[in-house]
Amino acid sequence: MVRKKLLARPDSAELATSYCIALDVAGRMELSEHLYDSLMILRPKDVRMFFNAACNLSRQGKIDKALDVLEKLQSFAPGKIRETLSDPDFDNVRMMPRYIKILAVTDKAQ
């Protein structure tokens, strides 16, 4: 359904993000990652897209790439970083020194 809507409105970032999330849920995480990579270039300040891309990467175990996305997200939406504390998609990154640093910088900025 989302794919059909996306074909009708290919310029909709909201639909594109929803499609990526649907791919994640369907277990097509690598395809979703590829689409997120392209979309983040086209929409470099889309909070929902960056957050969900980081979720996708973290769940795949691509920790460094997930943290890269979180650092970019932090630059334009630092408040969103706090949500990673309770999101189970980030369970595998919370003890990483780089994540702790991102969180500390976020807390300091607010």
N, C-alpha and C positions, 0 to 999 in steps of 0.2 A: 504494500500500500504506500509506504513512504517513498519507495523507489519510483512508483508511478507519479506521485506528486512532484518528486524531484525532477523527473523528466519534463513535466509541464512547467516547472519553475526552477530552471537550473541555476538561477542567480540567488536563490534563497539559502543563505548560510544556516538559518535555523533548520530547514529541511535537510541540508547536507549533514549537519551535526547529528540530527535524529537518525539519519541513515547509517552513519558511522556507529552510533550506539546500538542500532538494530543488528548491524554486522557483528559487533562485540558479543551481544547476547546470543547470537546464532553460532558463536564459536569461530567466526571468520576474523580473528583478531589481527592477523597480518595484513589482510586487505584493508581493514579499518585503519590500521596504522598508516598504510600507504596513502589513503585518502586524507587522514588527518595531516600528514606531512604537507600535502599539497594545499589543503585548506588553510593551514596556519600561515602559509606564505601569502595567500590571497587576502586573508583576514587577520592581520597581525595583532589585533587588539580584541579579539573575540573571547571573552572570559569563559563562557560555557565550553567552547570548542577546545581551548587550551587545557582547561581542567579535565575534561573527559579524555583528551589525548594523553595526558599524564596518567590518568587512571588505567587506560588501555596499556600503556607501556609498562607501568608498574606490575599489572597483573601478568604480563608476559615475562616478567623478570628482567626487563631491559631497564635496570635501575639508573644507570648513568644518563640514558636518553630521557627517562621520566624526570630526573632531576634537572636536566637542561630545560625541559618544558616548564617545570615549576619555577625556575629562575626567571624565565621570560615572563611568565604569568605574574610573578612577584613585581616586576618592573612597572606593570600597568594596573594590577589589581591585587595589591598586597593583602587586603582583607580576606581574599579567597583562600589564601594559603592556610589559614587557621582551620578551614573545613577539612583539610587532610588529616587532622588529628583524630577525627571520629569516623572517617571513611575507611571501611575495611580494605578497599583497594590499595591502600597505602601501608598496610600492616608490615610489608616486607622492606619498607624504606625508613621507617621511623627511627631506627637505631643507627642509621648511617650518619657518619660525621658531617657529610655534605648537607643532608637534610636538616640536621640539627642547626647547622649554620644558617640555612635559608630561613628556618623558623626564628632564629635569634635576630636576624636582620629585620625580619617582618615585625617582630615584637618591638624592636628598637624604633622602627619608623612610625609606629602607631602611637 
